[in-house]
Amino acid sequence: MALLITDECINCDVCEPECPNQAIFMGPEIYQIDPDQCTECVGHFEAPQCVQVCPVNCIPVDPARVEDHQTLWQKYRRLQVVQGDVTRARAA
């Protein structure tokens, strides 16, 4: 279940730095979440950190991207491999 930032977003900037997968970015008008990067913090935290810090409660589950815990875990593992490859390439 990737998360989604709704148009109630006030662009307060608190969610973006909380995302361990760097899935949150500034869109044309409000922050957005890349569903291919969002694991709802599975593998990092017990609960989605962006949801925890959002002052206006505008980050629900994206109904178009329903994923179970196992799928989110697999996405987390895939992202770790990709990020590890990038880190190794930068170090070389």
N, C-alpha and C positions, 0 to 999 in steps of 0.2 A: 504494500500500500504506500505508494509515494504520497507525499504531502503536496498541498496546493496552497498558494497564497492568494487570498481573495482580494477583490477591489476595495475592501475595507482597510487595506494596508495604509499606514500613515507615513511610510518611509522613515521610520525612526532609526533604522540602521542597527538594531540590536540583534537581529536574527542571523545576519550574514556571517559574522565572526564566530558564531556558536556552532556552525555546521562543520563537523569533522571531515565530511566528504567534499567540501567546497561545492555543494550543489546549489547554493543560493547565490543569485546574482541580480544586479539591478537591470530590470527590463526597461522598455520605453517609458513607462509611467510609474510602475511599482516593482518591488522585488518579485522575483520568480524563482521557482525551483525546477531544476533539471531532473525529471523523473528517472532518468537513467543513472543518475548519481545518488539519488536519495534512497537511503536504507532505513529511514526513520530512526537513525542512530543505532540500529542493530549492529552489534560488534564493537560499539564504543560506549554506549550508555544504556540505562534501563528504559529511558523515555526520550522522545525527540526533544532535543535541546531548544530548537527554535520555538516549538510550541510552549515550552516552559518559560521562555523569556518574553514572548510576544505580549505587549501591553493591551492589545485590542482583540486578542483571540481570533485572529483572521487566518489561521493555518490549520484547516481541517484535512482529513484524508481525501485524496483525489479519487472520486468514485469511478473515474475512467481507468485507474491504475491500481486495482485491488490486488495485493500480493500477500501471501501468508508469510509467517515468520521464517520458514525454511527458504523461501524464495528470496527474502530480504537478506538472510544470512549468506546465501550463495552470491548475491550481488555484492555484498560486503567483501567476501573472499576474492571475487574477481577484481574489484576495485583495488584491493591491497596488492595484488599481483601487478596490475598496471602501474600503480603508484610506485611500487618497488622497482619496476623496470625503468621508470623515469628517474628515480633517485640514483640508481646504479649508472645510468647513462650520464647524468650530470657529474658524478664523481669521477668518471673515466677521463 
